[in-house]
Amino acid sequence: MGKEEFRTAIFDTIEYITQMELRVSSKRLILGYFNMSQMQDSAQRARSAVERYTQNELPALQSILARRRTNTMTRLDRLVLAMENEARRFDAEPPERD
């Protein structure tokens, strides 16, 4: 179940940045970037895939959390935070069985 929410969080972040709806082929490419990433956890791999696809650097998690404390988060901050949270949930789930 968490896998779909995690993918949706990644795609929502990219669609916000690009201001375009992703095609199926673009989603496959992004998932390929995610799977090819050498980063250790899913949050880092998702960030890597988003940044590679959009050619934009995402705000650092520490910066987002600082803005959250002052109630000045942007829409992008909220999307990235949701993506990070879904990644952690995804990593905590047991592996799927075939």
N, CA and C of each residue as an Amber inpcrd file, in Angstrom:
protein
   294
   0.8110000  -1.1900000   0.0000000   0.0000000   0.0000000   0.0000000
   0.8630000   1.2670000   0.0000000   1.9040000   1.3430000   0.7870000
   2.7490000   2.5200000   0.8810000   3.5030000   2.8470000  -0.3870000
   3.7030000   1.8380000  -1.2240000   4.4380000   2.0410000  -2.4670000
   3.7190000   3.0310000  -3.3840000   2.4110000   2.8830000  -3.5120000
   1.6400000   3.7830000  -4.3800000   1.6130000   5.2060000  -3.8360000
   1.4440000   5.3420000  -2.5250000   1.4570000   6.6780000  -1.9210000
   2.8210000   7.3370000  -2.1070000   3.8710000   6.5520000  -1.9850000
   5.2190000   7.0740000  -2.1680000   5.4210000   7.5350000  -3.6030000
   5.0240000   6.7040000  -4.5670000   5.1420000   7.0980000  -5.9760000
   4.3390000   8.3620000  -6.2650000   3.1400000   8.4210000  -5.7240000
   2.2840000   9.5900000  -5.9350000   2.9490000  10.8420000  -5.3840000
   3.5800000  10.7330000  -4.2170000   4.2720000  11.8810000  -3.6160000
   5.4140000  12.3520000  -4.5120000   6.1540000  11.4240000  -5.0980000
   7.2450000  11.7870000  -6.0160000   6.6670000  12.4950000  -7.2400000
   5.6450000  11.8980000  -7.8450000   5.0580000  12.4710000  -9.0620000
   4.4060000  13.8260000  -8.7910000   3.7320000  13.9700000  -7.6490000
   3.1140000  15.2570000  -7.2960000   4.1630000  16.3570000  -7.1720000
   5.2990000  16.0260000  -6.5740000   6.3800000  16.9990000  -6.4220000
   6.8820000  17.4360000  -7.7920000   7.1040000  16.4880000  -8.6700000
   7.6050000  16.8120000 -10.0060000   6.5720000  17.6050000 -10.8030000
   5.3120000  17.2160000 -10.7260000   4.2700000  17.9350000 -11.4590000
   4.1420000  19.3740000 -10.9660000   4.3430000  19.5920000  -9.6830000
   4.3060000  20.9650000  -9.1620000   5.4830000  21.7720000  -9.7260000
   6.6650000  21.1890000  -9.7100000   7.8490000  21.9010000 -10.1930000
   7.7320000  22.2030000 -11.6870000   7.3230000  21.2140000 -12.4560000
   7.2690000  21.3810000 -13.9170000   5.9780000  22.0410000 -14.3850000
   4.9700000  22.0780000 -13.5150000   3.6540000  22.6200000 -13.8600000
   3.0320000  21.8850000 -15.0520000   3.3330000  20.5840000 -15.1310000
   2.7960000  19.7420000 -16.2020000   2.4310000  18.3790000 -15.6340000
   1.3780000  17.7980000 -16.1870000   1.0050000  16.4470000 -15.7940000
   1.9680000  15.4620000 -16.4480000   2.4030000  14.4800000 -15.6650000
   3.3550000  13.5020000 -16.1750000   2.6610000  12.4500000 -17.0230000
   3.2940000  12.0800000 -18.1070000   2.8170000  10.9720000 -18.9360000
   3.3310000   9.6730000 -18.3350000   2.7420000   8.5770000 -18.7560000
   3.1480000   7.2560000 -18.2660000   4.6300000   7.0210000 -18.5560000
   5.0800000   7.4100000 -19.7280000   6.4940000   7.2000000 -20.0870000
   7.4190000   8.0150000 -19.1790000   6.9970000   9.2070000 -18.8070000
   7.7960000  10.0280000 -17.8870000   7.8520000   9.3950000 -16.5050000
   6.7230000   8.8480000 -16.0670000   6.6930000   8.1830000 -14.7650000
   7.6300000   6.9810000 -14.7510000   7.6480000   6.2380000 -15.8490000
   8.5660000   5.0900000 -15.9370000  10.0240000   5.5510000 -15.8770000
  10.3280000   6.6460000 -16.5630000  11.6850000   7.1940000 -16.5540000
  12.0830000   7.6150000 -15.1430000  11.1930000   8.2830000 -14.4500000
  11.4610000   8.7400000 -13.0820000  11.6900000   7.5520000 -12.1530000
  10.8620000   6.5230000 -12.2810000  11.0620000   5.3200000 -11.4710000
  12.3850000   4.6450000 -11.8120000  12.7880000   4.7170000 -13.0710000
  14.0960000   4.2080000 -13.4600000  15.2150000   4.9950000 -12.7870000
  15.0820000   6.3210000 -12.7580000  16.0650000   7.1520000 -12.0540000
  16.1190000   6.7640000 -10.5740000  14.9550000   6.5490000  -9.9740000
  14.8880000   6.1500000  -8.5680000  15.6160000   4.8190000  -8.3600000
  15.3160000   3.8450000  -9.2080000  15.9050000   2.5090000  -9.0550000
  17.4030000   2.4910000  -9.3290000  17.8820000   3.3690000 -10.1940000
  19.3090000   3.4200000 -10.5270000  20.1330000   4.2170000  -9.5220000
  19.4690000   4.9740000  -8.6710000  20.1770000   5.8290000  -7.7230000
  21.0370000   4.9880000  -6.7830000  22.1910000   5.4860000  -6.4740000
  23.1160000   4.8080000  -5.5610000  22.9460000   5.2790000  -4.1150000
  21.9620000   6.1420000  -3.8720000  21.7220000   6.6470000  -2.5220000
  21.2550000   5.5100000  -1.6180000  21.4080000   5.7010000  -0.3080000
  21.1410000   4.6190000   0.6390000  19.6720000   4.4050000   0.9590000
  18.9220000   5.4790000   1.1970000  17.5230000   5.2840000   1.5850000
  16.5920000   5.8590000   0.5250000  15.3250000   5.5230000   0.6550000
  14.3450000   5.9090000  -0.3580000  14.1480000   7.4190000  -0.4430000
  14.2460000   8.1220000   0.6610000  14.1000000   9.5820000   0.6290000
  15.2040000  10.2050000  -0.2270000  16.4300000   9.7540000  -0.0400000
  17.5450000  10.2730000  -0.8320000  17.4180000   9.8690000  -2.2940000
  16.9750000   8.6530000  -2.5300000  16.7960000   8.1780000  -3.9040000
  15.6870000   8.9610000  -4.6040000  14.6090000   9.2640000  -3.8780000
  13.5150000  10.0520000  -4.4520000  13.9860000  11.4610000  -4.7730000
  14.7100000  12.0740000  -3.8470000  15.2550000  13.4130000  -4.1010000
  16.1460000  13.4010000  -5.3400000  16.9890000  12.3880000  -5.4340000
  17.8860000  12.2630000  -6.5750000  17.0990000  12.1550000  -7.8840000
  16.0500000  11.3400000  -7.8890000  15.2330000  11.1560000  -9.0950000
  14.5140000  12.4490000  -9.4750000  13.9510000  13.1410000  -8.4910000
  13.2530000  14.4000000  -8.7580000  14.2200000  15.4370000  -9.3040000
  15.3670000  15.5640000  -8.6650000  16.3490000  16.5560000  -9.1000000
  16.9010000  16.2270000 -10.4850000  17.1060000  14.9670000 -10.7470000
  17.6130000  14.5650000 -12.0610000  16.5770000  14.8540000 -13.1480000
  15.3240000  14.5520000 -12.8850000  14.2720000  14.7520000 -13.8860000
  13.9890000  16.2420000 -14.1130000  13.9040000  17.0190000 -13.0280000
  13.5270000  18.4320000 -13.1500000  14.7100000  19.3670000 -13.3650000
  15.9090000  18.8900000 -13.0680000  17.1060000  19.7280000 -13.1250000
  17.0150000  20.9000000 -12.1330000  16.2830000  20.6730000 -11.0370000
  16.1380000  21.6600000  -9.9650000  16.5450000  21.0290000  -8.6500000
  17.2650000  21.7900000  -7.8390000  17.6350000  21.3000000  -6.5120000
  16.4600000  21.5080000  -5.5590000  16.1250000  20.4730000  -4.8060000
  15.0400000  20.5670000  -3.8390000  15.5350000  21.2340000  -2.5570000
  14.6350000  21.8990000  -1.8330000  15.0470000  22.4940000  -0.5620000
  15.4810000  21.4090000   0.4210000  16.4880000  21.7250000   1.2020000
  16.9960000  20.7780000   2.2000000  15.9440000  20.5440000   3.2750000
  15.9040000  19.3310000   3.7890000  14.9340000  18.9750000   4.8190000
  15.0730000  19.8900000   6.0360000  16.2900000  20.2210000   6.4310000
  16.5030000  21.0890000   7.5850000  15.8790000  22.4660000   7.3470000
  15.9920000  22.9760000   6.1290000  15.4010000  24.2820000   5.7910000
  13.8840000  24.2220000   5.8420000  13.3310000  23.1240000   5.3460000
  11.8770000  22.9550000   5.3650000  11.3720000  22.9130000   6.8000000
  12.0660000  22.1460000   7.6420000  11.6480000  22.0290000   9.0490000
  11.7680000  23.3640000   9.7770000  12.7780000  24.1570000   9.4310000
  12.9280000  25.4880000  10.0390000  11.7680000  26.3930000   9.6230000
  11.3740000  26.3170000   8.3490000  10.2380000  27.1320000   7.8880000
   8.9230000  26.6440000   8.5040000   8.8340000  25.3490000   8.7630000
   7.6250000  24.8200000   9.3880000   7.4610000  25.3860000  10.7990000
   8.5630000  25.5260000  11.5120000   8.5040000  26.0860000  12.8690000
   8.0410000  27.5470000  12.8630000   8.3470000  28.2590000  11.7900000
   7.9470000  29.6700000  11.6950000   6.6950000  29.8540000  10.8500000
   6.0820000  28.7420000  10.4520000   4.8320000  28.7760000   9.6940000
   4.9790000  29.5000000   8.3490000   6.1180000  29.2860000   7.6770000
   6.3700000  29.9520000   6.3930000   6.6720000  28.9430000   5.2750000
   6.1350000  27.7400000   5.4050000   6.3910000  26.7140000   4.3880000
   5.6890000  27.0560000   3.0840000   6.3590000  26.7380000   1.9780000
   5.7830000  26.9190000   0.6490000   5.0820000  25.6300000   0.2290000
   4.3730000  25.6820000  -0.8780000   3.7220000  24.4770000  -1.4150000
   4.7830000  23.4260000  -1.7320000   5.9070000  23.8420000  -2.3110000
   6.9880000  22.9030000  -2.6110000   7.5180000  22.2700000  -1.3340000
   7.6740000  23.0560000  -0.2870000   8.1210000  22.5120000   1.0020000
   7.1850000  21.4070000   1.4750000   5.8830000  21.6460000   1.3740000
   4.8970000  20.6560000   1.8180000   4.9740000  19.3780000   0.9840000
   5.1490000  19.5290000  -0.3120000   5.2480000  18.3600000  -1.1890000
   6.5150000  17.5540000  -0.8980000   7.6250000  18.2470000  -0.7140000
   8.8870000  17.5540000  -0.4180000   8.8000000  16.8660000   0.9360000
   8.2040000  17.5200000   1.9110000   8.0470000  16.9170000   3.2330000
   7.1500000  15.6760000   3.1490000   6.0830000  15.7510000   2.3720000
   5.2070000  14.5850000   2.1870000   5.9760000  13.4530000   1.5130000
   6.7990000  13.7800000   0.5250000   7.6040000  12.7730000  -0.1620000
   8.5820000  12.1110000   0.8140000   9.2160000  12.9130000   1.6380000
  10.1580000  12.3860000   2.6340000   9.4350000  11.4640000   3.6220000
   8.2610000  11.8800000   4.0750000   7.5020000  11.0620000   5.0270000
   7.0550000   9.7450000   4.3990000   6.5800000   9.7950000   3.1610000
   6.1690000   8.5700000   2.4680000   7.3680000   7.6520000   2.2350000
   8.5270000   8.2260000   1.9740000   9.7410000   7.4210000   1.7860000
  10.0860000   6.6650000   3.0620000   9.9630000   7.3240000   4.1870000
  10.2620000   6.6660000   5.4570000   9.2700000   5.5480000   5.7430000
   8.0040000   5.7920000   5.4360000   6.9960000   4.7320000   5.6010000
   7.3030000   3.5630000   4.6680000   7.6680000   3.8730000   3.4360000
   8.0000000   2.8510000   2.4450000   9.1750000   2.0050000   2.9240000
  10.2160000   2.6550000   3.4460000  11.3920000   1.9340000   3.9430000
  11.0590000   1.0600000   5.1520000  10.0560000   1.4510000   5.9240000
   9.7000000   0.7090000   7.1330000   8.8290000  -0.5030000   6.8440000
   8.2550000  -0.5670000   5.6470000   7.3900000  -1.7050000   5.2950000
   8.2130000  -2.9540000   5.0100000   7.6610000  -4.1200000   5.3090000
   8.3660000  -5.3590000   4.9440000   8.3910000  -5.5090000   3.4210000
   9.4030000  -6.1620000   2.8780000   9.4820000  -6.3440000   1.4260000
   8.2830000  -7.1500000   0.9000000   7.8810000  -6.8190000  -0.3300000
   6.7610000  -7.5530000  -0.9630000   7.2210000  -8.9380000  -1.3440000
   6.2720000  -9.8690000  -1.2670000   6.5540000 -11.2320000  -1.7040000
   5.9540000 -11.4460000  -3.0830000   6.6350000 -12.2190000  -3.8870000
   6.1130000 -12.5210000  -5.2250000   5.1610000 -13.6760000  -5.2050000
